[in-house]
Amino acid sequence: MLNQIKKIDWLMVLILGAFMVISTLVVRSATHNTNYVNFDIRTLEYYGVGFVVLLVMTLIDYRLLVKGWFIWYIIGIGSLIAVYFFAPEVNGARSWFEIPGSGLTIQPAELMKLFLIIAVAAVLGRRQGDPLRMRTDVTAIFIVSFVPFVLVMIQPDLGNAMIYIFIVLGMLWIGNVRYAYVVIGLGAVIGGLVLFVSLFNAYNTEIKDYLSDHSKTHWYERINTYIHPEEASADQRRQSENAKIAIGSGGLSGDGYMQGESKNRKFIPYPYSDSIFVVIGEEFGFQGAAVLLLLYFIFIYRMIIIAYQCYDLRGSFIIIGIASMLVFQIFQNIGMMIGLMPITGITLPFISYGGTSLILNMLSIGLVFSIRAHQEKYTMDT
């Protein structure tokens, strides 16, 4: 046990501590003078649980999880099906299970990210670095990822569904996919996007009417606002426009901590969660945002170094899957706040308020540490 703890990447732990401080302070600023009291205290509590989860995960041999990948995958799929039938509807979506009497929620789509990463790593690991075969390997990975993608889309949860795609793309790239398959895949993705936009434009009214009849206009409004910002209503454009104005008002050094209550930010929903980057940009300016991005860069860089040093390719695949997940979440969350990406419910990793996403991220980093800690034992066993 002591030997495994010694192999923890302490620079990454230090950065996690910095994330904890940043998250707590910014959540406090975003929620003061609101009804969301003690969210900063709960953030510290979530981090406390998260560090315990990280340590426990570090001590577990990751190969046991890989061997039982199908069990984890079935559990994840079962939870995604169950949430559709038994979870309460919030903002037009069924995505969370409520834990009675605790005030806590669990989002199966978050947990499915890790289960999907383990499943894809197990499939890729069968090739031992050899080029992937379309009929057996690529097709199997497509099926494994397509099922949870569809189940999350019908919740509807566009944000997490997009994350699944980028997790698989990152893992396929490092999994030695043939360039011909890459070209085919890019062609299919581009063609699919063009077809989607064409059908969306051609049947815009019919889609809107159908979803309105079923009270499912949530994702339609976000996509329509992104594709046709000039046609969107003032309410639909408000979040994106006010976010850009609030971030821009921070300038180089920001308005100062707890001083960023501009009239624009007041119209931005969930400033403590999905829109927390707005608070950082407004109160700490370009310098504060740059420091946060630098911390993310170092954090991801350390993960890639650990993946490079792995003897077991399955460990490398898992780490790249986790890195792909985090990179896309960072890009998507910040991108949607500055108008580069459509608005989704994706949180900013380690910074946004939220128990499920934080615990999942800490669990993922614990898995990275487990891979690093068990490499020596792996070489002795093989």
N, C-alpha and C positions, 0 to 999 in steps of 0.2 A: 504493500500500500504506500509506504513512504517513498519508495523508488518511483512509483507512478506519479505521486504528487510533485516530486522534484522535476518531472518532465513537463509540467504545466508551463505554457508560455506566459511568463509573468508580465511581459510587455503588454500582451493582450488583456490580461487581468487588470493592469493599471489603466488601460484605455477604457475598459468596462467600468472601472471606478469613476473615471472622468465622465462617461456617459450618464452614470447614476446621478452625479452632481448636477450636470447640465439639465437632465430630464426633470429632476426635482425642482430646481430653481425656475425653469421655464414653465412647468405645469403650475407652480405656485403663482407666477405672474399672470398666466392665462386665466386662472380661476379666481383671483382675488376680486372682491366686490361682486361675486356671482353666487348662485345657489349651490355650486359644486365645491362645497367646503371639504377640506382635508384630503383633496385629491393628491396633494404633494406628499402627505404622510402615507397614503396608500401606495404611492409610487415607491417610497422607501421600503414598505412592507413587501411589495412585489419583488423588488430587487433582492431583499433578504432571502425570500423563498427561492428566487432565481439562482443565487450563488450556491445555495444548498443543493439545488437540482444539478447545477453545473459540476459540483464536486462529486456527487453520487454518480453522475453519468461518466465522469472521467475514470472512475474506478471500475466501471463495468467494461468487460471486453467487448468491443464493438463487433467482433466476428460472430458473437452470439445473436446479435440483432440481425446481421446480414443473413445468417443461416435460417432465421425464422421470418424472413422478409414477407413471405406469402401470408403468414398469420397477421402481421401488422397491416399489410395491405387490405386484407379482408375486414379487419376491425375498422380501418379508416373508411372503406366503402360503406360498411354497415352504418357507421355513424352519420355519413353524409345522407344516406337514405332515411335514417331515423329522424334527422333534423327537419327534413322536408315535411314529414307527417306529424311530428309531435312538438316542434319548437314553436313558440309564439311568433307572430308576424310583427316585425318592427321596421318602419320606413319602407313597407312594401316587400320585405325580404324575410325569409325564414333561415336564419344563419346561426343562432345561438341557443344553447340549452341553459336554462337558469337553474342554479343550485338552490333549492328551497331553503329559505331562512338565512342565507349567507350574503345575498346581494351580489354574488359572483356569477359570471357567465363563462361558458366554454364554447368555443367556436371550432367545430370539427374540421372546417376547411383549413384552419391554421395547422392543426395536427397532421392533416393529410399531406402537407408539404414535406414533412420529415419522412413520413411513411413512403411517399413517392420517391424521394431521393434514395432511400435504402433499397427500394424495389428495383429502380433503374440501375443502381450500382451493382446489385446482385446479378442482373441480366448481363450487364456489360462485362462483369468479372469473369463470365464463362469463356470469353474470347482471349483472356490473358494478353491483351494488347494487340492481338491480330486485327486486321481490318474487319469491320462489321459487315455481316451479310444481310442483304435486304430482306430475303424471304423469312429468315428465322430471327435475327437480332433486331433489326430496325422495325420490322412489323410487330414483334413482341413488345418492344418499347412503346410503339404507337398505341397499341391496345391498352397497355398498362396505364398510360397517361390519359388516353382519350376518355375512359370511363369516369374518373374523378372530375375531369374537365367539364363534361356534360352535366354531371350531378351538381357541380358548383354553379354552372351557368344558369340552371333552372331555379336556383334559390330566389332571386338571381344575385350573383356576386361576381361582377365582371373583373374586379381587381385581383382576387385570388386566382381566378381562372387564367388570367394573363400571366401570373407568376408561375403557374404550372408549366406553361409553354416555354418560358425562358429558362426554367430549371432544366427541362429536358434538352433544350437546344445547347445549353452550356455543357451538359454531361455528354451529349452525343459528340460534340466537337472534340472534347478531350478523350473520348472513347475510340478515336481513330476511325471516324466515319469516312468513307471514300468521298473524294471531291465530286465525283459524279452525283452521288446522293445529295451532297450539299447543294449543288446546282438545281437538282430536281426539287429539293425541299424548298429552296428560296423561291423557285418558280411557282410552286404550289401555294406558298404563303402569300406572295405578291398577287398571284391570280385570285386567291381566296379573298384578299382584302379588296381588290378591285371589284370582284363579284359582289361582295357584301355591300360596299358603298353604292354600287349601281342599283342593287335591289332595294337598298335602304332609301335611295332617292326616288326610285320608280314607284315604290309602294309606301311612301312616307305616311300618307294619310291613313291608309289601311292598317299599317302597323300601329300607329298612334291610337286609332279607334279601338283596335283589338285589345291592346294592352290597357287602355282606359277602362274598357268593359270588365277587365279582370283585375283592375287596380294594380297594374304592374308597369307603371310609366317611369319608374325610377331610372333604369339604365337607358331608356329611350331618350329622356331629357338630357342626360349627360352626353350621349353620343351625338345627338342632334345639335347641341350647343357647340360641340367641338368641330363638327363637319360644317355646320351652317351658323356661325356666330352672329351673322347679320340678321338671321331670321328668328333667333332666340328671343324670348321675352326678357324684360328687364330683370325679372326675378331669377331667370335661368342664367343670365350673364353676370349677375351681381357677385357671386362668390369668386369667380375667376378674375374679374376686373378689380374688385376691391383688394384681392390678395396681391395682385401686381402693384397696385398703388401703395398698399401698406408696406410691402417689402422695399419698394423704391424710396419711400419716405425715410427709411432708415439711413440712407446714404452710406458713407464710408464707415462711420463708427457707431451709428445707431442713436436712438433717442435716450438710451440709458435703461438700466434694469428697473422694471415696474413702472416705466414711464411711457410705454407704447400703446396707450389706449386711444388711438386715432379713431375718427368717426368711421373710417373704412373698415378697420378690424372688427368693429362692433357688429358688422353685417356678415361676418364670416363665420359659418357654423363650425363647431367643434375645434376651437383654437387650441385646446389642450390635447387634441388627439390627431385627427387627419391633417389639420391645418396648422400644426405647431411650428412649422418652418416659418410661417408668417410672423409669429411672435419673435423668433430668433432674428429674422431679417430686420424687423422694425426696431427692436430694442438693442441689438448688437451690431447691426449693419453688415456691410460686406466683410469686414474683418472677422466678426463673430461667425458668420456663415462659412468663411474660408477656413477658420480654425476647425470647425466641425467637419468639413469635408476632408481636411488633412488627417484628422483622427480616423475617419472612415477609410481613407486610402491606406494608412499604415496598418490598420486592422485587417483589411482584406489582403494586403501584401503579405503579412505574417501568415495568413491562412494558406496562401498560394505556396509559400516557402515550405510549410509543413507538408502540403500535398506533394511537392516536388521530392521531398526527402522520404516519402513512403516507399517501403519495399512491396507492400500489398497494393495492387492497383485498385482493389475495391475501396480501400481507404482513400486513395487519391480521388476516385470518382465521387465519393460521398462529400469530401471537402469542396470539390469544385461545384457540386450541386448546391451546397449551402452558400458558397460564395456567390454563385449565380443568383440565388434567391435574394440575398442581401443587396447585391449591386442593383438588381432591377427594382427592388422596393425603394431604395434610395433615389434612383433616377426617376421613377414614376412619381413618388411623393413630391419631390422638389420640382420636377417638371410640370406637374399639374398646377402647382402654385404660381409658376411663372409663365403659364400659357403654352408650354411645349407639348404637353400630354393631356388627354381627356381626364376629367375629374373622376376619380374612383375612390373607394373606401380604403385604400392602402395606407397603412401607418408608416411613420418614419422609424426605422429600426432602432431600438434601445432608447429612443427619445420620447416618442408619443406615449400618452397615458393609455394603459390597457394591460390587464393581467395576462390574458391568454397569449397575445403576441409576444410579450416580454418573456414569459416562461418558455415559450416555444423557441425563441431566439437563444436564450440561455442554455436550453437543452441541446440545441444545435451546436453551440460552441463547446459544451461539455463533450459532445460526440467527437468534435475535432480534437480536443485534448485526449480523449480516449484512444483515438487513432495514433496520436503521437506517442502516448505512454506505452502502448502495447506493441510497438514496432520491433523492439529488441526481442521480446518474447516470441513474436511471430517468426523471426529469423531462426530462433533456436528450435522452434517446433517444426520447421520445414526443412 
